[in-house]
Amino acid sequence: MELRQLRYFLVVADELHFGRAAERLHITQPPLTVAIKRLEHELGVQLFDRTTRRVTLTPAGEAFRDKTASALAELDEAAGDVADVAAGRSGKLRLGFVSSASYTTVPEAIRAFRAFRPRVELVLAPLTSGEQVEQLLDGELDLGLLRDPGQIPGLRLELLSTEDLVVVLPETHPLTACPEIAAEQLEREPMVLFPYRLMPGFVSRVLRLIEHLPTPPLVAQQAIHQETVLGLVAAGLGISVLPQSIQRFHMPGITTRPIAGRPQTELYVARGPRSSPSAEDFIACLRNGLPEA
């Protein structure tokens, strides 16, 4: 049984006239008659009563018409859905992002993307850079927003933004009296940092600021999420170095100061081994807002 036969059958069932059905199908009548007879033979039932004056559906034909029309409608819908997914108009987009991106890049991009692709389900996963790399390479994420990732085989990276690093201090710390802080002033200070394996590029960038000091700061505590780092700093467990965008997150008990020389950190978007139109649309939203339709 072929889809062509089923579509032929539905047109004949609608017209109840082989000549008019053949015209609608843009074929001649003989091959249409042959196709219907073959379908009846395969089903083992008669679908039409034919006389020289008229064509009518048998009870079996009526039942088959209803089932076939429903099945073909679902098939056409499925074909349309698949085409929409392939074109990025629907489906699912899985996005990972470091917590600092949630203060700057992510909110506006999400608003623009949802306006442009309302039928695409956006699955958001706040993850560290290291966690995102693993999931991107495993195909569990479509896109990732990573901080200072370096070159990673298997991922395509694009720079999105650059911002200054700042020192995060308890509001009662003596260094709050300084308008800016030199790296040398951090000597012997206890620090709160991310675990290296989860944010290797960012932690390396921070450690490069202080590696030349005679007595570098000690890592007093590690925390996975940026908000936890801020809470530990507010509790007086140490200082930290974070992207300047942290200033948009208002937490009592902390303050920030710029670093002399204005060292910077970079935010990248990373594509996995396989990209998709919806992923490219989201990247366009990250760059410019709404992409062109």
Order of alpha helices (4+ residues) and beta strands (2+ residues): alpha-alpha-alpha-beta-beta-alpha-beta-alpha-beta-alpha-beta-beta-beta-alpha-beta-alpha-beta-beta-beta-alpha
